[in-house]
């Protein structure tokens, strides 16, 4: 793939030979344009629809209106350029308790049917002010100028003539970042860049973000009571994000509980949920279990040893945390039911390490109503996972070459055939194959959590012949027992309720 040309910006001078959009507009910064005007609109569409890519203070943009006629009167007019397309959006802040939302017009202009200018116009109420995340301007324009050579440029109309615009000013630094983004998007459009990673494939972005803000406010206090040696900022907000994802996944998958009075600040109590509750398989610090239980979802968390944090949770949570060591013999045909094989429960394997490959077998044998697996350390059934040129599960066919590339593409596994050579990428592929081998239809999602191990494999529907899937589980179990390597560990603490 061709390498993007170096971004080489320079501040605009008052003696620029290329005039501004109008006399009161101020050219601020420009750079060589490494893409033609014909794809300008494609490039700036990313800026319009995803402002959060360029500001950590913005959550997202909600589109309020989209028109190619009857343009709003508040947008500017220019000699020799006509409006072609207007998108009215609402910018939503990531911290709504600190920053206010803001409506904004995004208007594309051109001298003919080809757009070469995008103007952002904030809608400011009389006596109102702009939130911190928006630069102090009445208008900001991105331009593609057909000079020799062509350039891209940012021009502004400052709110006040007293606002600084020097190279160290916030306005200049913001404009520099935005122009760099336009350069990236333009080059990506020119080279037909295709993202390998696609977010929000299973749970839509907007409801996730809206619910996450509520959940974050409800549970952020856990940071202050954290007693583990690990980083509370990472672990607390990561598990809040996973709980948010699960709640919305369950809402879209399962029927709601019988009608009852629902607190207005807890709408999820009327949403769908797995009839058999959940099993947090290898729950570790128990935080995810605690959050789900606190939101009214029944379930249990089980781990090899109790953690210090377990004693800080509510009595209700503590009653649903169990110390136990997983023994694969509980999955044998005809074995007595255990907490691992409760029918209809939803299995969660969140960074479960050695337990990760056992989750699909457990989910199939129970049978479970579904599962979520977020793999971290790469483990097979009784040893570390070893990557190779092909991917195969025990008893399954090996997959490589074009077939492997097609599998990766179809499952949104986030790797091409070359990238699949990396250990973590190949482990995800192996796990997806394993789940399919056990009769599960797989959906993949890149979770919006603060972790580099944020790939999730979701199973909600069975596929293929059920007897064949159960036979595959038996064959894998027998293979593990024949090797004799797997050793059930001894629970570190009192078995059962801790």
FENLINBEL-V612414 format. One record per backbone hydrogen bond with DSSP energy under -0.5 kcal/mol. CO is the residue of the C=O (numbers start at 1). NH is the residue of the N-H. Records with the same first field share a line. If there is no record, write none. Layout:
BEGIN
CO->NH  NH
END
This chain:
BEGIN
6->8
8->32
10->30
13->16
17->19
22->25
25->27
26->156
28->12
29->154
30->10
31->152
32->34
36->39
37->40
39->43
40->44
41->45
42->46
43->46  47
44->48
45->49
46->50
50->53
51->54
52->55
55->58
57->94  95
60->92
61->63
62->64  90
65->88
67->86
72->75
78->81
81->78
82->110
85->108
86->67
87->89  106
88->64  65
89->91  104
90->62
91->93  102
92->59  60
94->96
95->98  99
102->91
103->123
104->89
105->107  121
106->87
107->119
108->84  85
109->116  117
110->82
113->115
114->112
116->144
117->109
118->142
119->107  121
120->140
121->105
122->124
123->125
125->128
131->134
135->137
136->159
139->157
140->120
141->155
142->118
143->145  153
144->146
145->147  151
150->33
151->145
152->31
153->143
154->28  29
155->141
156->26
157->138  139
160->163
166->169
169->173
170->174
171->175
172->176
173->177
174->178
175->179
176->180
177->181
178->182
179->183
180->184
181->185
182->186
183->187
184->188
185->189
186->190
187->191
188->193
189->192
196->198
197->199
198->446
204->208
205->209
206->210
207->211
208->212
209->213
210->214
211->215
212->216
213->217
214->218
215->219
216->220
219->222
220->223
221->224  225
223->226
231->235
232->236  237
233->237
234->238
235->239
236->240
237->241
238->242
239->243
240->244
241->245
242->246
243->247
244->248
245->249
246->250
247->251
248->252
249->253
250->253  254
255->273
261->263
263->266
266->269
267->270
268->271
271->257
274->277
277->346
278->300
279->281  348
280->282  283  302
283->286
286->290
287->291
288->292
289->293
290->294
291->295
292->297
293->296
296->298
298->278
300->280
301->322
302->282  283
303->324
304->492
307->310  311
308->311
309->312  313
310->313
314->318
315->319
317->320
318->321
320->301
321->498
322->303  324
323->496
324->326
327->330
328->331
329->332
332->335
338->341
339->342
342->345
344->276
345->347  369  370
346->279
347->349  372
348->281  350
349->351  374
352->355
353->356
355->358  359
356->359
357->361
358->362
359->363
360->364
361->365
362->366
363->367  368
367->344
370->347
371->459
372->349
373->375  457
374->351
377->376  379
378->385
383->380
385->387
391->399
393->396
399->391
400->403  404
401->405
402->406
403->407
404->408
405->409
406->410
407->411
408->413
409->412
416->420
418->421
419->422
422->426
423->427
424->428
425->429
426->430
427->431
428->432
429->433
430->434
431->435
432->436
433->437
434->438
435->440
436->439
439->463
441->460  461
443->458
445->447  456
447->449
449->451
452->454
454->447
456->445  458
457->373
458->443
459->371
461->441
465->469
466->470
467->471
468->472
469->473
470->474
471->475
472->476
473->477
474->478
475->479
476->480
477->481
478->482
479->483
480->484  485
491->493
492->306
496->323
END
